[in-house]
């Protein structure tokens, strides 16, 4: 699980929602430069993708774990918001892991 030091709080997530988006295969990514000493992340999963909270939380845990394992790939200090796309529903953890890894390399 991703440490709380690397997570964004609710107010910061709402601010990031207004930022410009960049789309990857699996995610809509919104980011801005951070004034903190490390990059921070948030994952928002829509009820349209997974109607049940258990499913949304499971996906968030998978994404947070993928970020934790690849946190050293990101070069600059940013606040990053990840919004999974609808077709992530059919993917296995390994495919999600690779998608997060590619996204972090490009940041």
C-alpha positions in Angstrom: 0.0 0.0 0.0 1.2 3.5 -0.8 2.3 5.5 2.2 0.1 8.4 3.3 3.1 10.7 2.6 2.7 10.0 -1.1 -1.1 10.6 -1.1 -3.1 13.7 -1.9 -5.8 15.0 0.4 -9.4 15.7 -0.7 -9.0 19.5 -1.2 -5.9 18.9 -3.3 -7.7 16.4 -5.5 -10.5 18.9 -6.2 -7.9 21.4 -7.2 -6.2 18.9 -9.6 -9.6 18.1 -11.2 -9.5 21.6 -12.8 -6.0 21.0 -14.4 -5.5 20.0 -18.0 -5.6 16.3 -18.7 -3.3 13.9 -20.5 -4.6 10.6 -21.6 -2.8 7.3 -21.7 -4.2 3.9 -22.7 -5.5 3.2 -19.2 -5.8 6.5 -17.4 -6.7 10.1 -17.6 -3.9 11.9 -15.9 -4.1 15.3 -14.3 -0.9 16.7 -12.8 0.9 19.9 -11.6 4.3 20.6 -10.2 4.4 20.0 -6.5 6.0 22.3 -3.8 6.6 19.2 -1.7 9.7 17.2 -1.4 8.1 14.1 -3.1 5.5 13.3 -5.7 2.0 12.7 -4.4 -0.8 10.7 -6.0 -4.5 10.2 -5.9 -6.8 7.7 -7.6 -10.4 8.4 -8.4 -12.6 5.5 -9.7 -16.0 6.4 -11.0 -19.2 4.6 -10.0 -19.8 4.2 -13.7 -16.8 2.0 -14.0 -17.5 -0.1 -10.8 -20.9 0.4 -9.2 -19.9 -1.3 -5.9 -17.5 0.2 -3.5 -15.7 -3.1 -2.9 -14.7 -3.2 -6.6 -13.6 0.4 -6.7 -11.5 0.0 -3.6 -9.9 -3.2 -5.0 -8.9 -1.3 -8.2 -7.5 1.6 -6.1 -5.4 -0.8 -4.1 -4.0 -2.4 -7.2 -3.1 1.0 -8.7 -1.6 2.3 -5.4 0.5 -0.8 -5.1 1.7 -0.4 -8.7 2.7 3.2 -8.0 4.5 2.1 -4.8 6.6 -0.4 -6.7 7.5 2.1 -9.4 7.7 5.4 -7.5 11.4 5.7 -8.3 10.7 6.0 -12.0 9.2 9.5 -11.7 11.9 12.2 -12.1 10.1 15.4 -11.2 8.1 16.2 -8.1 4.4 16.4 -9.1 0.9 16.0 -7.7 -0.7 13.4 -9.9 -4.4 12.4 -10.2 -5.2 9.1 -12.0 -8.7 8.5 -13.3 -9.0 5.0 -14.8 -10.8 4.5 -18.1 -13.7 2.2 -18.5 -11.9 -0.6 -20.3 -9.6 -1.2 -17.2 -12.4 -3.4 -15.9 -11.3 -6.3 -18.0 -7.6 -6.1 -17.3 -5.5 -8.2 -14.9 -3.2 -6.8 -12.3 -0.1 -7.3 -14.4 -1.5 -5.2 -17.3 -2.5 -2.4 -14.8 1.0 -2.6 -13.4 2.6 -2.1 -16.8 0.2 0.7 -17.6 1.2 2.5 -14.4 4.8 1.9 -15.1 4.6 3.4 -18.6 2.7 6.4 -17.3 5.3 7.1 -14.6 8.2 6.8 -17.0 6.5 9.4 -19.2 6.0 11.9 -16.4 
